[in-house]
Amino acid sequence: MNRLLIPLFFLLVGASSPIWARPAADVDSLLTVFEEKPAAAVANLFFDQLYSEQLTDERLHFPANTHPDTLRQQVFYWAAEYCYAQQHYDRAIGYGQRSLPLCRAGHNRQMEADCLNVLSIAFLRKGDPKEAAHYAKECYELDLRSGNPDNISSSLNTLAAIYLGANMPQEAEQYVLQGIDYCRRAANELRLATLYGMASEVYHALDNQQLALDYARKALDIDQRLNLPDRVAMRQSLMAAALVAYGHYDQAEECLNAAIPVLQQSGNYHSLAIAYNKMGELQIHKEQNDKAIAYFSQAAQIFEAMGDPYNELHSQLGLYNALKDSLPNKAQEHIFRYTALKDSLYS
């Protein structure tokens, strides 16, 4: 089962006929109908829609006499994946937590591991490293028992992200390097690019900018070869972070100017806001504080709306630095917000 999460763009519902009779029915509406009546016919339409949008590797189908708990297990898990892909992390957590006990009751270890994985990354996006680590460690243990190198590499990548988010890059390094080793055994290029991207972030945090740049370029090469422009844009943003640290501001700005329009068009608001943060940092170095304020403000709004305190923290610190000389009172508001976010994350 593929754990890579792909941004989705779903069709809206038309009018008249019963929703479960519409081949292009809206996913959210199908979920509403399924919760009222967990029938196989509704579940199958739900899975048809996910398959058409490439969230599932194959078209899932269940016979009419399938037990309702089996249907709930499957539908709620894939609803969690769907909500995560749409960047609705609270809903992803809600569906994941409803599927998990059903996976365990049905002794479906693979589905249990996948469910733990989506819960861990959703909590990570919510800025809750403690809960993220709880689910990630359980997932890692199940994956180790399975011996599947692709899934093991996924778990290790998640653990690296959690330790990085908890401001512990030394610990994150060992997990991401192990993850790269397992991923090479699995020969999964797409995941390998993800792990290279994580390694770039880890080495950026460790202030080894040459390795950060090298890993970002490795990820970029894979994503360009696979013709994935939104992922290429994410790698350009990683390269910009290392280039800013090197003081190569013009090259960094070129990377971000190429990345931002692609991220805007793709609807990947999380990565877009990260790019805004990096552009804000760059503008401060270039003493263009008005531009920095605009970028940090846009990033802060997105992260606050998403409930992502880890990345909003960086936006608020950037706003403080951009405002402290010209509007010190306004700057104080942002440093207070920064301090509150930092205390909530690292307590």
TIDRENTOR-14122 format. One record per residue: residue in three letters; x, y, z of N, C-alpha, C in turn. Coordinates in steps of 0.2 Angstrom, whole numbers, plus 2048, in hexadecimal, padded with zeros to 3 digits. Layout:
BEGIN
AlaXYZXYZXYZ/...
//
This chain:
BEGIN
Met8047FA800800800800804806800/Asn80380B7FC8078117FB805816800/Arg80A81880480981D80980B824807/Leu80D82580080E82C7FE80782F7FD/Leu80783580080083980080183E7FA/Ile7FB83E7F67FB8427F07F68477F0/Pro7F784E7EF7F28537EF7EC8517EB/Leu7E68527ED7E18507E97DC8567E7/Phe7D98567E17D485B7DF7CE8577DD/Phe7C98577E17C38537E07BD8577DD/Leu7B98547D97B38577D67AE8587DB/Leu7AA85E7D97A485F7DD79E85B7DB/Val79A85B7DF7948577DE78F85B7DA/Gly78B8577D578685A7D177F85A7D5/Ala77A85A7D277385A7D67708537D5/Ser76A8537D776484E7D67668477D9/Ser7688427D476883B7D676B83A7DD/Pro76A8347E076D8327E77748327E6/Ile7788357EB77F8367EB7838307E9/Trp78082A7EC7848247EB7838217E4/Ala77F8247E077E8227D97828267D4/Arg78682B7D778A8307D279182D7D2/Pro79382C7CC79A8297CB7A082E7CD/Ala79E8357CD7A383A7CE7A183D7D5/Ala79E83A7D979B83D7DF7A18407E3/Asp7A08457E77A58497EB7A68447F1/Val7AD8447F37AF83F7F87AC8417FF/Asp7AC8478007AA8498077A2847808/Ser79E84880279784680379783F803/Leu79B83B80079B83480079C831807/Leu7A183580B7A383381279D834816/Thr79983A81579383B81978E836818/Val78D83481278882E81178A828814/Phe79182681379482081679382081E/Glu79482682179382682878C82482B/Glu78882782778082582877F81E827/Lys78181B82278081482078681181D/Pro78A80D82179080B81E78F805819/Ala78D80681378C80180E791800809/Ala7927FA8077987F98027977FD7FC/Ala7917FF7F97908027F37938097F4/Val79280D7FA7948137FB79C8137FC/Ala79E80E7FF7A580D8007A980D7FA/Asn7A68097F57A98077EF7A980E7EA/Leu7A48127EB7A48187E77AA81D7EA/Phe7AA81D7F17B08217F47B681F7F1/Phe7B88187F17BE8167EF7BF8177E7/Asp7BA8167E37BA8187DC7BD81F7DB/Gln7BA8247DF7BC82B7DF7C382C7E1/Leu7C68287E67CD8297E87D18267E3/Tyr7CF8207E07D381E7DB7D48227D5/Ser7CE8257D37CE82A7CD7D38307CE/Glu7D48327D57D88377D77DF8357D9/Gln7E182E7D87E782C7D97EA82B7E0/Leu7E582B7E57E782A7EC7E88237ED/Thr7E581F7EA7E68177EB7E98157E5/Asp7ED80F7E67F180C7E17ED8087DC/Glu7E78057DF7E38017DC7DC8037DE/Arg7D78007DA7D08027DB7CD7FD7E0/Leu7CC7FF7E67C97FB7EC7C27FA7EB/His7C07F37EC7B97F27EB7B77EC7F0/Phe7B17ED7F37AF7E87F87A87E67F6/Pro7A77DF7F77A07DC7F679B7DF7FB/Ala7957DE7F978F7E17FC78E7DE803/Asn7917D88047907D580B7967D6810/Thr79A7DB80E7A07DC81279E7DF819/His7A17DD81E79F7DF8257A07E7826/Pro79B7EA82979C7F282A7A27F482D/Asp7A57F08327AB7F28357B17F2830/Thr7B17ED82C7B67ED8277B67F3822/Leu7B07F58207AF7FA81C7B1801820/Arg7AF8018267B180782A7B980882B/Gln7BC80282C7C380282D7C6805826/Gln7C48028207C780581A7C580C818/Val7BF80D8197BD8148177C081981B/Phe7C08188227C281D8267CA81E826/Tyr7CD8198247D58198237D681E81D/Trp7D281C8177D48208117D1827812/Ala7CC8288167C982F8177CF83381A/Ala7D283081F7D88338227DD83581D/Glu7DF8308197E48328137E183880F/Tyr7DB83780D7D883D8097D884380C/Cys7D68448137D684A8167DD84D817/Tyr7E28488197E984A8197EB84D813/Ala7EA84A80D7EC84D8067E9853805/Gln7E38558087E085B8077E286080C/Gln7E785E8117EA8628167E586481B/His7E086081C7DB8608227DD85B827/Tyr7E285E82B7E58598307E1857836/Asp7DC85B8387D885983E7D385383B/Arg7D08548357CC84F8337D0849832/Ala7D684982F7DA84382E7DB83F834/Ile7DD84383A7DE8408407D783C843/Gly7D28408427CB83D8447CA837840/Tyr7CA83683A7C98308367CE82B838/Gly7D482D8397DA82883A7D8825841/Gln7D68288467D582684C7CF82184D/Arg7CA8228487C481E8477C6817844/Ser7CB81883F7CD81183C7D180D840/Leu7D68108447DB80C8477D980684B/Pro7D48088507D18028547CE7FC850/Leu7CB7FE84A7C87F98457CD7F5842/Cys7D37F88407D97F583D7DB7F0842/Arg7DC7F28497DF7ED84E7DA7E884F/Ala7D37E98507CE7E48517CE7DF84B/Gly7CF7E18457CF7DD83F7D67D983E/His7DB7DB8427E27D88427E57DA83B/Asn7E47E08387E67E28327EC7E6833/Arg7F27E38347F87E68367FB7EB831/Gln7FA7EA82A7FC7EE8257F87F5826/Met7F27F48267ED7FA8267EE7FD82D/Glu7F07FA8327F17FD8397F7801838/Ala7FD7FF835803803834802809830/Asp7FE80882B7FC80E8267F881382A/Cys7F481182E7EF8158327F4819837/Leu7F881583A7FD81983F80181E83C/Asn80381C836807821832804827830/Val7FD82782E7FA82D82C7F8831832/Leu7F782E8387F683183E7FC835840/Ser80283284080883584280A83B83E/Ile80983B83780B841833805846834/Ala7FF8448357FA8498367FB84D83D/Phe7FD84A8427FF84D848805851848/Leu80A84F84481085384280E85983F/Arg80A85983A80785F83780486483C/Lys8018618417FD86584680286884B/Gly80886684A80D86984F80D865856/Asp80B85F85680B85B85C80F85585C/Pro81685685D81B85185C81A84B861/Lys81784C86781784786C812842869/Glu80C84486680783F86480A83C85D/Ala80D84085981083E853815838854/Ala81983985981E83485B81B82E85D/His81582E86181282986481082485E/Tyr80C82785980A82385480F82184F/Ala81482584E81A82384A81E81D84C/Lys81F81D85382381785681F811855/Glu81881185681480B85581580984E/Cys81480D84A81480C84281B809841/Tyr82080C843827809842828802844/Glu82680084A8267FA84D8227F5848/Leu81C7F68468197F284281C7F183B/Asp81F7F68388237F68328297F2833/Leu82C7F28388327EE8398307E7839/Arg82B7E583D8297DE83D8277DC836/Ser8247E08328227DE82B8287DD826/Gly82E7E08288347E08248337E381D/Asn82E7E781C82D7EB8158327F1815/Pro8377F181183C7F78128397FE810/Asp8347FD80B83080480982D80780F/Asn82980381282580581882980781E/Ile82F80381F83480582483780C823/Ser83880D81C83B81481A83681981C/Ser83081881A82B81D81C82A81F823/Ser82A81A82782A81B82F83081F831/Leu83681D82E83C82083083C82882E/Asn83982982883983082683483482B/Thr82F83182D82A83483282E836838/Leu83183183B83583284183A837840/Ala83D83883B84283D83A83F84483A/Ala83984483683584A83683384C83D/Ile83184884182F84984883484C84C/Tyr83A84984C84084B85084285284D/Leu84285384784485984483F85F847/Gly83985D847834862849834863851/Ala83785E85483885F85B83F86385D/Asn84286585884886985884E86485B/Met84E85E85885385985A856856853/Pro85A85A84F85C858849861852849/Gln86585284F86A84D84F86784684F/Glu86184585385D83F85385A83E84C/Ala85784384985484384385984083D/Glu85F84283E864840839865838838/Gln86583483E86682D83E86082A83A/Tyr85A82D83C85482A83985382B831/Val85583182F85483282885A82E824/Leu86082D827865829823863822823/Gln86081F82885E818828858818823/Gly85481D82384E81D81E85081D817/Ile85582181685882180F85B81A80D/Asp85E81681286181081085B80B80F/Tyr85680B81385180681284D80880B/Cys84C80E80A84981080484D80E7FD/Arg85380E7FE85780C7F88568047F7/Arg8558017FC8547FA7FC84D7F87F8/Ala8487FD7FA8427FC7F78417FF7F0/Ala8468037EE8468057E784080A7E6/Asn83E80E7EA8388127EA83B8197E9/Glu83C81B7E283F8227E183B8287E4/Leu8348277E483082D7E683182E7EE/Arg8318287F18338297F983A82B7FA/Leu83E8297F684582B7F78468327F6/Ala8438357F184383D7F18408407F7/Thr83B83D7FA83884080083D83F806/Leu84183A80684683980B84C83E80A/Tyr84E83E80485384380285184A805/Gly84B84C80384885280684985380D/Met84784E81184784E81884F84F81A/Ala85384B81785A84C81985D853818/Ser85A85681285C85D81185A861817/Glu85486081985186481F855863825/Val85785D82685B85B82C86285E82C/Tyr86585E82786C86182686C868826/His86686B82486687282486587482C/Ala86187083086187283786787083B/Leu86B86C83887286A83B87786F839/Asp87587483487A87983287F87682D/Asn87E87082A88286E82587F86F81E/Gln88087581C87C87881687E87480F/Gln88487280F88686E809883868808/Leu88286480E87E85E80D87785F80C/Ala87486580F86D86780E86C868807/Leu87086C80487086D7FD8708677F8/Asp8758637FA87685C7F68708587F6/Tyr86D8577FC8678537FD8618567F9/Ala86085D7FA85B8607F685C85F7EF/Arg86285F7EC86385E7E58618577E3/Lys8638527E786284B7E585A84A7E5/Ala85684D7EA84F84D7EA84C8507E3/Leu84F8567E284D85A7DC84E8567D5/Asp8548527D585584E7CF8508497CE/Ile84E8467D38498407D38428437D1/Asp8408487D483A84B7D283984E7CB/Gln83F8517C983F8537C283E84E7BD/Arg8428487BF8428427BA83B83F7BA/Leu83783F7C083083D7C082B8427BE/Asn82D8487BC82984D7B982384F7BF/Leu8268517C58218527CA82285A7CC/Pro81F85E7C98218667C98208687D0/Asp81B8667D48198697DB81F8667DF/Arg8218607DF82685E7E382D8617E1/Val82E8627DB8348667D983486D7DC/Ala82E8707DD82E8767E08308767E7/Met82E8707EB83086F7F283786F7F2/Arg83A86B7EE84286A7EE8458717ED/Gln8428757E884587C7E78458807EE/Ser84087F7F283F8837F88448807FD/Leu84687A7FD84B87780185287A7FF/Met85387A7F985A87D7F685A8847F9/Ala8558887F885588F7FA85788F801/Ala85588B80685688C80D85E88B80E/Ala86188680A86888580B86C88B808/Leu86A88E80286D8937FF86D899803/Val86789B8068678A080B86C8A0810/Ala86C89A81387189981887889A816/Tyr87A89981088089A80D8818A180B/Gly87C8A580B87C8AC80987C8AD801/His8798A87FE8788A87F68718AA7F5/Tyr8708B17F68698B37F78668B37F0/Asp8698B57EB8668B67E48648AF7E1/Gln8698AA7E38678A37E18618A07E4/Ala8618A27EB85B8A07EF8558A37ED/Glu8558A97EB84F8AD7E884C8AA7E2/Glu8518A87DD84F8A47D784C89E7D8/Cys84E89A7DD84B8947DF8438957E1/Leu84389A7E683C89B7E983789E7E4/Asn83A8A37DF8368A67DA8338A07D5/Ala83789B7D48358967D08308917D4/Ala8318907DA82D88B7DE82688E7E0/Ile8268947E281F8977E581A8977E0/Pro81A8997DA8148987D58128917D4/Val81688D7D48148867D38118837D9/Leu8138857DF8108837E58098867E6/Gln80888C7E48028907E47FD88C7DF/Gln7FF88A7D97FB8877D47F98807D7/Ser7FD87D7DA7FC8767DC7F78757E2/Gly7F687B7E57F287B7EB7F68787F2/Asn7FC8777F18008747F780287A7FC/Tyr7FD87C8007FD882804803881809/His80387B80C80887A81180F87B80E/Ser81187880981887A806818881804/Leu81388480181388B7FF81588F805/Ala81288E80B81389281081A891813/Ile81D88B81282488A81482888F80F/Ala82788F80982A89380482A89A806/Tyr82489C8088238A380A8288A5810/Asn8288A081582C8A181A8348A2818/Lys83689E81383D89E81183E8A580D/Met8398A78098398AD80683A8B380A/Gly8368B38108368B881583D8B9818/Glu8408B381A8468B381D84B8B6818/Leu84B8B481184F8B780C84F8BE80C/Gln8498C180C8488C880B84A8CC811/Ile84A8C981784E8CC81D8558CD81C/His8588C781985F8C88178618CD812/Lys85C8CE80E85D8D380985B8DA80B/Glu8598DB8118578E18148508E4811/Gln84C8DF80E8468E180B8408DF810/Asn8408E381683B8E081B8348E181A/Asp8328E681682B8E68148298E0810/Lys82D8DD80B82C8D780882C8D180C/Ala8308D18118318CC81682A8CB81A/Ile8288D181C8218D182081C8CE81C/Ala81B8D08168168CD8128168C5811/Tyr81C8C381081D8BC80F81C8B8816/Phe81F8BA81B81D8B78228168B8824/Ser8138BD82280C8BE8248078B9821/Gln8098B881A8058B38168068AC819/Ala80D8AA81B80E8A481D80B8A3824/Ala80B8A88288088A782F8018A682F/Gln7FD8A982A7F68A88297F48A1827/Ile7F889E8227F78978207F8892826/Phe7FE89382980088E82F7FB88F834/Glu7F88958367F489583B7ED892839/Ala7EB8938337E58908317E5888831/Met7EB88682F7EC87E82F7EE87B836/Gly7EF88083B7F087D8417F787A842/Asp7FC87D83F80387B83E808880842/Pro80887F84980C88384D81388384C/Tyr81687D84A81D87D849820882843/Asn81C88283E81E88683881C88E839/Glu81688E83D81489583E819899843/Leu81C89584782189884C82689B848/His82889884282E89C83E82B8A283B/Ser8258A28398228A88368218AD83B/Gln81F8AC84181F8B18468268B4848/Leu82B8B08488318B284A8348B7844/Gly8328B583E8348B98388318C0838/Leu82A8C083A8278C683A82A8CB840/Tyr82C8C884582F8CC84B8358CF848/Asn8398CB8458408CD84283F8D383D/Ala83A8D28398388D78348368DD836/Leu8328DD83C82F8E383F8328E6844/Lys8378E384883A8E684E83D8EC84E/Asp8408EE8488438F584783E8FA845/Ser8398F98418348FE83F82E8FE843/Leu82B8F98458258F98498268F484F/Pro82A8F685482C8F285A8268EF85E/Asn8208F485F81A8F18628178EC85F/Lys8168EC8588138E78548188E1854/Ala81E8E28548238DC8548228D885B/Gln8208DC86081F8D886781A8D3866/Glu8148D586380F8D08628118CA85F/His8158CA85A8178C485781C8C085B/Ile8218C385F8258C08638218BC869/Phe81C8BF86B8188BC8708148B686D/Arg8128B686780F8B18648148AB863/Tyr81A8AD8618208A98608218A5866/Thr8228A886C8238A587281E8A0874/Ala8188A287381289E875812897871/Leu81489886B81489286681A88E868/Lys82089186A82688D86B824889872/Asp82188D87782088987D81B88387C/Ser81688487881187F877815879873/Leu81A87A86F81D87586B82287186F/Tyr82687587382C87287682B87187E/Ser825872880825870888825869889/
//
